[in-house]
Amino acid sequence: MAKITHLPHDCSASDIVAEIEAHGAVIVDDFVTPSWLAAFNTSVQTSIDRYIPYDYGEPDAMDFLGHNTVRLNGLVSKASNYIELMLDPRLLGVMDQLLAPSCGQYLLNSSEVIEIHGGETAQALHIDDMIWPGHFWMPGRMLQCNSMVAGTDFTQDNGATQVIPGSHRWEDPERVPDASEIAHAVMKAGSIVFVGGKTLHGGGTNISGEARRAIVTSFVLGWLRTQENHFLHTTVEQAQQWPQRARQLLGYDLYSHYDEALMAGPLGYYEYGSPAVLFDNKT
C-alpha cells in the first residue's frame, strides 16, 4: 500500500515544498499546538452543533460532498483563533514557494471544517485544480494548494483522506489508480497534510462511527476567483481588527503584480483604487 511521507514538526517550508513537488502530498506531525487546537475546536463547536445539511440540488453533488458530512465555511468568523493558522509563517512560506511565482500575490481560497461522520462513504477521487478552466489551459501550473489540519485523529477507519502520491505527474488524466496506489492520511490530531492542486485525493469511508474533523486552509493564485466568498463571511468592521496581511489574503486589497516575468492586474477595485483605503489610519 502507498504511504504519505511524514515530516517532523520542526521541518522547514522548503522541506514541505520538496515533498509536495516530488510526491504531491506530505504530512507534518504536530503542526499546531494542543492548546491552539483545543481552543479552535471549542470555538467552532457551536456552529457544528447548529449545522443544517445543505441541499445541493443534484444527487451527484450530494454524493460528492457527503450525506453524513458537516461542511462549514468562513472559519475566520466562526473561530477567533483561525486567523493564527491562516497567517502561520511556515504555511505561508510553503505558498510563497509554490504559488507566488505564478501570481506574485496569492489569496486564501477556502477555510472550512469538513467533519466526516459514521456511515459516510468514500468521496470520489479528484483534483482541486479542476474547478477552474485554467487547469485545462495550463496543465503544468499549480493553481492552488490545500492543507488540512487534523482536528481529531485521522484513522483509516474514520475517514482519513485518501491520497494518491505521484498522481500529480500522471500524463493520462483519465487514469484510475489501483488499490496499491492509494495512501491514507493517517495522522494524530494537530498534524497537517498538504495536498497539491493536481494530486488525486478524496475523503475516506467512515466505518468507526467516530467523527473525523479536518480544518482546511487552501490558497489560490491571486488572479483567480476564490472558491469561498470571504466578503459575505466577514465585514469591513471585522477586517479593521486584523493584521494587514490577513486583509490581503482575504481580498481586502488591490491585486497587481508587475515584474519582467509576470504582468497582471489591477484587479479588485474599490472606487477605482485599492480597498486598503478603507483601513487607512484605523489599525
N, C-alpha and C positions, 0 to 999 in steps of 0.2 A: 504494500500500500504506500502511496506517495505521502510525503511529510512536508510540513512547512518549517523552515528554519526558525529556531528560537534564538534571539539575541539577549544578552544580559541587560538589566535595567539601566546600566551606565554606558551603553553603547552610544556612538555619535550619530548625528544625522547622516553623515557620509556612509557609515556602516549600513544604515537602514536603506539608503538610496541604492547602494551597491546590490543588496539582496533583491530589492524590487526590480531593478533593471535586469538582473540575472534570472530571477525565478518568478517575478510577477507579484510576489507577496512575501511578507515576513511578519513574525510575531516578536514583540519586545515585551519581555516579562516585567511585571511590576512597574508599568509606565507611570501610573498615578499613585498617589499615596492612599493608604487606607482611610485616612481622615477626609481627604477630598472626596473619595468615592462614597463614604457613608453620608456626607453632607449632601452630595448630589442626589443619591437615592432617596434620602428623606425629603428633599425639596420637590422632587418630581412625582412622588408617590400620589399626591392629591390629584394631579392631572391624570395619572394612570387609573386611579380608582373611579374617576368620573368619565373615563373613556367610553364613547359610544361608537361602535363599529361603523365605518364608512360604508355606504352603498356605492360601489364603484360603477355600477350600471351595466357591467358586462361580465359574464361568467369567467372569461379568460383573465380579466383583471383581478377578479376575486381570487381565482386560483393562484395567480402570481403573487399577490400582496398578502394573501393568507386569510383563512376563515377563522383561525384561532390565534391571531397575532395582533398585538397592540402596536399602533404606529402613532407617534407624536412628533410634530414638527415644532419649530420655533423655541428651541431649548433656552435661548438667551433670556426669554421672558417667562420660562417655567422653572428654571433652576438658577438661583442667583450666582452660583459659582461656575456655571458652564463657561462663562467668558474666560476663566482662567485656563481651561482646556483649549479653547479656541485660539488663545494667544500664547500657548506653550511654545517657548523658543525652539525646542527641538522639533516639534511638529511643524512649525513654520519653516524651520531650516530644511526639512525634507521638501516642502513645497517650493522653497527658493531654488532648489536644485532641479526638481522635476518639472515644475510648471513655469516659473518665472522666465526662463529663456525663450519661451514661446509667446509671452504676453507682456512681460515686464511687471504687470500688476495682476495678481490673481484675486479671486473672491471666495468667500465662503459659499459653497454650493448648497449644502444641506446640513441641518443639525436635527437629529431625530433620535428618539428611542424606538428600537424595534425589539419588542418583547414577545418571544415565541412561547406559546402555552401548550400544555399537553394535548396530544391528538393532532397537532399541526403536521402536515405532510411537507416533504422537501420542496423547496421552491425550484422552479425551472432554472437551470444554469444560464447565466447571461453575463454580458459585459456592460459596465455602466456607461461607457462612452457612446453606446449605440443610440441614446436618446437625442443626440444632436446630429443633424445631417452632416456636419463637418467630419464625423467619423468616417463616412463613406468617401468624402472628398480628399481627406488627408489621413489615410490608414496608418501611416507611420508615426503620427503625432499623438501623444497622450493629451487628452482634453481635460481630464480630471483625475484626482486620486482620492481614494476613500480610506478612512480609518475607522475602526470600531474598537472602543474600549469595552472590555467585558465588565458589565455592571454586576453580573453574577458569574460564577464559574461556567465556562463553556465546556460541555462534555459531549461525547459522541451520541449519548442517549437523549440529551435535552435540546438538541438542535444546533450544535456548533456549526458555524458557517462552513460550507463545503467550498474548497478552492482547488483549482487545477493548476498546480505550479507549471510554469513554462508555456502555458496556453497563450500568453501574450505574444509569443513568437510564432505561433502556428500560421502557416500560409493559407490553409484551407479554412475559410470562415464557417463552413458547414460541418467541420469535423466534430464528431461526437466522442467524448472521452470514454474509455472503458473504465471499469471499476478500479483497476490498479493505478490509474492516474489521478484519482480523486483523493485529496487530503482533507482532513477535518481540522479546523482551527481550535483545537482543544487547548484551553489556557485557563489560568486562575483569574478570579476577579481582580481587576486593576491592571491586567495586561492589555495589550493593544495589538490588533492585527491591521497591517496596511495592505490594501489591495489596489493594484494599479488599474487604471481605467479600461485597459484592454485584456484584463485577466478574467477568465471564466470563474464564476462563483455563484453561490446561492445559499439561502438559509437551509438548514438541515431539518430532518424529521425529529419531532419531539415525542419520544415514547416513554419518557421518565415521569411526566406529569409535573416536573419542576419547571418553573418559568425561566427562560433564558433571556436575559436583558443585555442588549447591545446599545452603546452610546456612540452614535455615528457623527463623525465630523468629516465632511468632504469639501474639497476645494476645486475650483474650476478656473480655466483661463478667463481672464478678466473681460475679454471681448465676446464672451458667450453669455446667453441668458442663464441665470441660476435656476436650478430646479425648484428651489423654495423662494417664495416671495417674502423676503425679510421685512419689507416695509409694512406689511399687513400684520406682522407679528410684533412689531415694535412701534414706538412713537419717537418723534424728534425730541420730546422731553426726556425720554429714557436715554436716547443716544447722547444727550448732553452730559450724562453721567459717566460715559465710557471713555476709555483712552482713545486717542486719535486713531491708533492702529485698528482698534475694533471697529470704529466707524468706517474706515476704509474697506475692511474686509466685508462689511455688511452692505456696501454700496453707497454710503453717505459721502461720496466724494466723486470727483470727475475722473473718468478713465481717460488717460492719454499717455502714450509712451512713444518716444521718438529717439531712435539711435540708428546707426548705419545698417543694422541688421533687421530692424523692425520699426515700421512706421504705422501707428494706429491711434485712432481717436480724433477728436474728443467724443466721448460717449457719456450719457447720463447728465445732461444739462439741467441746471436749475436756474431759471431766469437768465438763460444764455451764459451761465457761468458755473462755477463749482458749487455743489451743495454744501461744501465746507464753510461757506459764508454764514450758514445758519448757526454755526458754533463759534464764530469769532468772538473772542474775549469772554467766553462763557465757561471755559474749563481751564 
